[in-house]
Amino acid sequence: MNNNFSRKEFIEICKKFNSGAAVREVVIEYSSSSYFNKVKKAVETDRRGEVAFCVVRPDGRLITVTCEEYPSGTFRVPTGGIGYNEDIVNAVYRETKEELGLKAEITDFAGVIKIRFVHNSCHVMFYSYLFILREISGNLLKDAADNEVSEVREVSVDELEAVALSLKNLSGKWSDWGRFRYETTNAIYRYLKSGSII
C-alpha cells in the first residue's frame, strides 16, 4: 500500500494554525524486522500516521505519558493514530479526550515529520503531525475513555529534552521503538525551545 503524504491537507492545517509549520524528513533504519513489521502492518490496515499532542497545563507544565508495558521511568509526548479517512484535527481532539480525559484547544501546529522506516530493501512511510494544545477542562486520566496511559509526568520545556534523550538511549527490545518515539518528543521540544522542528 502506498501511504502518500497529502500536501493539500498539510497546507489546510497550516492555514488554520501556523503558516510557518515545517516538514522534516527522517529515515530510521532497523536491522531487526520486529518493530518494522509492526509499523508496516499498521500502515497496511488502518493507520496512515499519528498526531502527537503536547498539552500545556494551566501552570505551564507539559504532559508526558507512560504505559504499564514501557520500561520503568520511560515517558513520552502523547500520540494517537490517524485513520485513512479521518480528519487530522478531529483526531487531535479525539485522542486528547480518549487518552488523557481532557478538553483542549489547539494553539499551534509545529509541523509534520515524514518518517521513512527502512528494513533491508523494504520501507514504509509514516507521518507524525505535531500539535501544541492548551488544556481547557476535564479530569486528567480520570475522564479518559481508555486506560492505555498508566501514569503522567508533568515537565517543563527544559525537562522535556531529558525525556526525549531517555527514549533515544533505550536498549534491548525497546531500542527500535525508542528511536521512533525520540523523534516526535524531541521535535516538540525543539519547537517549544526554538520555534522550529528543523
Phi, psi and omega in degrees: 000135175273120177256087187271144178283132179264103178296322180299315180296318178301314181297321178298319178293319178301319180299324182281323193234336181184104183292344182260011180301145186252161172247126179243134180254131183228140173245127176242113181262130180246131176279333179263148181274346190304298183287325177304313181294328177295314178295316181302315180296319179298317180293323181287337184258302189210008187227115179269345182176202182211162168253135171253123187238110179268107183266125178265123181283166181304331179273005177090355179277158186253145180271125168242157188228159171222165176235158185303326184278350181290157173301147182306133177080007182266121179232164179202168172292136180298147177220162176205150186289152174246121176288165184295330180250018184263138174290133186295316180295319176299323179297322178300309182293321179297312182293322179298320178288314183295313187275324185252341183077022184244146166266131183217164181240133176290126177253338183200149173247112184282332181137199182223142173257121175268106185259126175254104176277130184234134171218119185052239182262005181258152174215157177224137176264141181214143187235125178252113179266126191252122183235148172250132182232155174250127179295135178250309182200176179111165177252111185308124183067321181299325181265007181293142181279339176231173182245032181295318180276125181264337182199150173242153172228127179268131184228160172277171177301315180297323180291337179296331178299316179294325176300315180296315182295327178294328176292316181298328186267006177297148182234179178067217185292346180266356185300311182297316177298317181298322179297320178293310183293332175300318184300315183287315181294319180292323179296320176297316178302311182299320181295315181293330181277319190236352180087009180208145176271354181280000000 
